[in-house]
């Protein structure tokens, strides 16, 4: 049904193009029509329906829907964590290394802070540098406490502050498809991530 709608949009756009338009104009119109079809494909189960706003490690303000079109591998951590989080980071790195080169550009690895008060953009940048995650496929996000709590509920991640600098939290890596729908979850630390890797490969273009 999605493909059918896409071709209907493209066909309608091409009919509207006058004989004087260049091939470049036709291509641009077809691309716009494809993007419109993709927008219509977002379901009620998509995280891109969430109205939350986030700040990246570079200090840029984004909405989750700006990640649409990528396969997302997501995990919730906090940078001052000394126990579980470094292992979750290692798991994400291990998963990333197993994605084939022809698929990796379609994947975004996202870390969402559960401690936005401490994890400022500057701290997230430091953390990215410390973990050699400075290129574009690694994204670190912080939001308001309310938006963070809401997003954690979507991922079924539980967390609780147990001291001024420490949280107890679930250890879950979530995979979302290009439309922002949850496709797979991996729970635990240092577990066999073969199924997670395969889920990402199957979803990536």
N, C-alpha and C positions, 0 to 999 in steps of 0.2 A: 504494500500500500504506500509506503514511504517513497519507494523508487517511482511508482506510478505518479504520485503527486509531483515529484521532482521533474519528471519529463513533461508533465502538463504545464508546469510553470515555465520551463525552458521553451517549449513549443509556442506558448502564448507570447512570450517575449520576442521570439524570433519573427513571428508574424507581424508584430508591431514595428519592426525595424524597416525604415524606408530604403529604397534602392540606392539612395545616395550615401547611406552610412557605410563606413569602412568595416573591414573584417575585425578590426580591433574593437570597434563599438559593439559589434555583435557578440564578441567574446566577453566583454565587460558586462553586457546585459545578461548573458547566460549565467555568468558567475553570480551576479546579484540574485537571479532567480533561484539558483541552487542554495544560496545562503538563506533565502526566505523559506524554502522547503525544509531546511535543517531547523530553522527556528520553530516551525510548526511541529517538528518531530519531538520536541521536549514534552515529556509526560508529567503527570502529577507527582511522580515518584522521583523527579530530578532535584538534585541539590541546587540547581540553578534557579529554582523558584524561591529560594531563601533570599530575603531582602537585606541581609547583612552586608556590611562594608568591612574591608580588611586593609591592613597596611603591610607591605612587603618589607623584606630586609633592606631594600633600597629606598624606603620611605615613600613609595608610591601607593596611592589609594586605589583599590580595585574591588570589584564585585566578583563573586564566584563565577557568574555567568561569562566573565571574560576568559575563563579557562575552557569554555565549550569548544569541542572539536578535538580535544586531547584525551587520551586515556590517562586517568589520574591514579597514582599510587599515593595514598595519604596515611599519615600517622600523626598522632597528637603526643607532644613531648613538652618538656620545659628545659631550658638550657643549663640551669644550675643543678639538674639531676645528676647524681653520681652513681646510680645503680642501674635501673632498667633502661633509661633513655640512651646511654651510650650503646647498649646492646641493640636497641631498636634502630639506631642510626647505622650500626654495622649490618643489621638485617637488610635495611633499605639499600645500602651500598652493594651488598651481595646480590640482591635482586637486580639492581641496575646493571651489574657486570654480566648478567646472564641474558640480557635482552639483545638480540641481534642488531647489528649496525643499521640494517635496512628498516628497522622498526623503532629505534630509539628516539628519532625525531618526533614521533607521534605520542610520546610518553612524557608526562610531567610528574616529577616526584615532589610531593608537597608535605611540609612539616607545619603543623598548626600548634601554636603555643597554648598551653593551658595556664600560663602565668603571664598574662599580658602586661601586668604592672612592672615586672622585672625585665621581660623580654622586649625591650625597645628595639626599633630598627637597627640602632647602632650595635646592640648586643647580639641581635640575630645575624648581622653582618660578620661580627667577630666569630660567632659560632660557625658560620659557613666557611670562613677562612680556616679556622682551626681544623675543620673536618674535610678540607679540600673539596668543598661543594660550592664552588664559585661560578660555575657556568650556568647557562640558562635553564637547564633541565631540572635544577634544584631550586625550589621556591619555599621561602619561609614566610609564614603569615601570623599576624597578631590582630586581635579584634577586641571589642569591648567584652567585659566579663559576661554580659547577658548573651551576646552573639556566640561567644565561645561555648557557653553552657548549652545553648540551643544546638549548636553544631555537634557537640559531643553526644547529645541525645540521638541525633540522626545516625551517628556512627556506632551507637551502643557503647560508647566509651564512658566509663564511670571514673570520676576523679574527686579527690577530697584533700583539702589542705590539712596537713597534720602537724606542721610547725611553720615558723615564719619563712623558711626557705625550702620546705619539702612538701611533696604531694604524694599520696597513694593514687595509682591510676591503672586502668586497663592497658594491656599491651596488645593492641590490635592494629594491623595494617589493612587498610581497605582499598579496594580497586573499583573505580568507577569507569563506565564506558563514556564515549564521546558526548553523549547526551546528558551526562551527569547522574546516571542511574547506578546504584550499587550493584556490582556484578560478582564480587568475591571478597571474602575476609579471611585473614590469617591471624590466629590468636596464639600468643605465647612468645617466648624469647629463644632465639637460636634454634627454631624449629625447622624442619625440612620445608623449604619454600618452593618446592618444585611445582605445586599446584598454583601458587600465586604467580610465578614466572609464566607458566603456561597460559593462565588467564589473561595476563597482559599481552602476551604474544598473539593470542587468538583475537583479541580486541583491536590491536594496533593494525594500522593499514599496511 
